[in-house]
Amino acid sequence: MGKIRREKIASLIQSAIALYLEENKDGLGIDGLVFVDQVFVPADLKSAEVWVSFNPLDDSQRKFELLGKGINRLQSYLFKQMAMKRVPRISLQLSDPERQYKLEKIFDTLESHDHEGDTDSGDSQSGE
């Protein structure tokens, strides 16, 4: 149940931040598109690591710094939008497309190993 809850919270955070950025990117001084690539929420639900990228890619670092300056407004927006006692603290990370691809491959591998472990444990229990 904990993993499903974390995934749901991550999804809600991702949607809320994407909406916020769409509505406020001009006020933040960011041109072009901003993507919320992934959100990672640990088991304690106290924080959330938000990976963002920009299109066009040129000047991504400057755009990321502008977004970082508005983190307090973003956090306040999340407090208002999410119906939770504790909204996770947001930390922003700049996505690198190549790194993102590598991370997705790693997570896919880990997920497939988790599912294999579930099958193995089920087989060993049925044999007892």
VENJOKA-V469961 format. One record per backbone hydrogen bond with DSSP energy under -1.0 kcal/mol. NH is the residue of the N-H (numbers start at 1). CO is the residue of the C=O. Records with the same first field share a line. If there is no record, write none. Layout:
NH->CO / CO
This chain:
5->1
6->2
7->3
8->4
9->5
10->6
11->7
12->8
13->9
14->10
15->11
16->12
17->13
18->14
19->15
20->16
21->17
22->18
23->19
24->20
25->21
28->24
29->26
30->25
33->55
35->53
37->51
38->51
40->49
45->42
48->89
49->40
50->91
51->38
52->93
53->35
55->33
60->57
63->59
64->60
65->61
66->62
67->63
68->64
69->65
71->68
74->70
75->71
76->72
77->73
78->74
79->75
80->76
81->77
82->78
84->82
89->46
91->48
93->50
95->52
100->96
101->97
102->98
103->99
104->100
105->101
106->102
107->103
108->104
109->105
110->106
111->107
112->108
113->109
114->110
115->111
116->112
117->113
118->114
119->115
120->116
121->117
122->118
123->119
124->120
125->121
126->122
127->123
